[in-house]
Amino acid sequence: MPVPLSPMGTPARELRTVAVQPVDNQAVADARRVADAIRRRVLAHVIANQGGYLSQACSSAEILATLYTAVLRLGPSEGPAQPEPFAGVPNADRPTRSGSRYNGAHAPDLDRFFFSPVHYALVLYAALIEVGRLGPDALDTFNQDGSTVELIGAEHSPGMETMAGSLAQCLSQAGGVALARRMKGHSGRTWVFLSDGECQEGQIWEAFQALAFHQLDHVAVVIDANGFQCDGPMTGVMGIEPLGARLQAFGARVVEIDGHDPQALIDAAQLPFDGRPLAVVCRTDPCHGIELLRQRAPKLHYVRLQNATEEAQYQQVLSQWEAQ
Ligand SMILES: Cc1ncc(C[n+]2csc(CCOP(=O)(O)OP(=O)(O)O)c2C)c(N)n1
């Protein structure tokens, strides 16, 4: 059971009693199976393309798998199995065909999912494939000119709803949508996936302040706190700890969990609403599942395979998984 933190980072007493949910072993097993498949698909892609965002798959596979298999309430995918090419810059005659189609139709009682760290795009596409929202060959056009299956995702990319390439903007966008939804009486929640590097930016804190001020407790923010950003360890670039206590001071209801534990995220998602936006700080390991990757630390942000020897080492990891 995740533990809410006081502003000082120590466990605080809950105002309301939290019903202990029975452990659903099948839900956890399903999430773990999808997480393993996400990591496998991303690793295969990285090997085939001599590089990619691999550490993000290691850190976030269980988070995304759990969200899609056990937490998000979404309608069936409405996007084509093979993503369409980019139709051109949107205008009055050509409205954006948002990648959120892959998260199903918008409906008052259904959830919306906003994906902020868009360099994680490969991991999101892999998750969509593994849960059947995107066709198995969708990565064939990854990072090709004219494709919506972008290396750095955009609002037309599968699973994405907004343009968020300039990091840390998505939470404000999602907050605006959540406020509008509440004014319309929607019961569906608004979920936002963030990375920890984004929490180095001021806009995240302004957004949390606004969410708390408007008491948008139907907003749930899930943060992949893998301890790294593009220039290395968070602690060496600009520390953000104690993250949980800071978020709580900004008015969020905070739970800190092991981000590789599906049950912990399922439990956090079931906490009753109490007027505060929910922030789930998922402590993760950017090498989880691929010990070989640790040799590259602290340069984990983008993995570029250097030579045939290294490619063979990663291929061996993949072959071992496939043999299991
Ligand atoms: C506003 C903004 N500043 C800087 C960047 C450049 N940038 C791209 S990825 C990244 C690191 C983000 O941190 P995180 O997602 O935690 O890194 P990871 O865990 O993927 O290594 C940065 C600073 C950006 N895209 N947008």
Ligand as a Chemical Component Dictionary entry (heavy atoms), coordinates in Angstrom:
data_LIG
# 
_chem_comp.id                   LIG 
_chem_comp.type                 NON-POLYMER 
_chem_comp.pdbx_formal_charge   1 
_chem_comp.three_letter_code    LIG 
# 
loop_
_chem_comp_atom.comp_id 
_chem_comp_atom.atom_id 
_chem_comp_atom.alt_atom_id 
_chem_comp_atom.type_symbol 
_chem_comp_atom.charge 
_chem_comp_atom.model_Cartn_x 
_chem_comp_atom.model_Cartn_y 
_chem_comp_atom.model_Cartn_z 
_chem_comp_atom.pdbx_ordinal 
LIG C1  C1  C 0 11.745 22.679 -22.496 1  
LIG C2  C2  C 0 12.764 21.657 -22.888 2  
LIG N1  N1  N 0 14.017 21.763 -22.399 3  
LIG C3  C3  C 0 14.954 20.865 -22.762 4  
LIG C4  C4  C 0 14.648 19.842 -23.633 5  
LIG C5  C5  C 0 15.723 18.874 -24.050 6  
LIG N2  N2  N 1 15.532 17.573 -23.435 7  
LIG C6  C6  C 0 15.126 16.505 -24.145 8  
LIG S1  S1  S 0 14.990 15.116 -23.219 9  
LIG C7  C7  C 0 15.525 15.945 -21.837 10 
LIG C8  C8  C 0 15.664 15.232 -20.517 11 
LIG C9  C9  C 0 14.358 15.106 -19.825 12 
LIG O1  O1  O 0 14.513 14.407 -18.624 13 
LIG P1  P1  P 0 14.023 12.914 -18.446 14 
LIG O2  O2  O 0 12.837 12.698 -19.301 15 
LIG O3  O3  O 0 13.876 12.664 -17.000 16 
LIG O4  O4  O 0 15.229 12.094 -19.030 17 
LIG P2  P2  P 0 15.355 10.506 -19.263 18 
LIG O5  O5  O 0 14.843 9.814  -18.052 19 
LIG O6  O6  O 0 14.568 10.210 -20.493 20 
LIG O7  O7  O 0 16.825 10.287 -19.496 21 
LIG C10 C10 C 0 15.781 17.279 -22.118 22 
LIG C11 C11 C 0 16.257 18.260 -21.094 23 
LIG C12 C12 C 0 13.317 19.782 -24.143 24 
LIG N3  N3  N 0 12.925 18.812 -24.984 25 
LIG N4  N4  N 0 12.390 20.682 -23.746 26 
# 
loop_
_chem_comp_bond.comp_id 
_chem_comp_bond.atom_id_1 
_chem_comp_bond.atom_id_2 
_chem_comp_bond.value_order 
_chem_comp_bond.pdbx_ordinal 
LIG C1  C2  SING 1  
LIG C2  N1  SING 2  
LIG C2  N4  DOUB 3  
LIG N1  C3  DOUB 4  
LIG C3  C4  SING 5  
LIG C4  C5  SING 6  
LIG C4  C12 DOUB 7  
LIG C5  N2  SING 8  
LIG N2  C6  DOUB 9  
LIG N2  C10 SING 10 
LIG C6  S1  SING 11 
LIG S1  C7  SING 12 
LIG C7  C8  SING 13 
LIG C7  C10 DOUB 14 
LIG C8  C9  SING 15 
LIG C9  O1  SING 16 
LIG O1  P1  SING 17 
LIG P1  O2  DOUB 18 
LIG P1  O3  SING 19 
LIG P1  O4  SING 20 
LIG O4  P2  SING 21 
LIG P2  O5  DOUB 22 
LIG P2  O6  SING 23 
LIG P2  O7  SING 24 
LIG C10 C11 SING 25 
LIG C12 N3  SING 26 
LIG C12 N4  SING 27 
# 
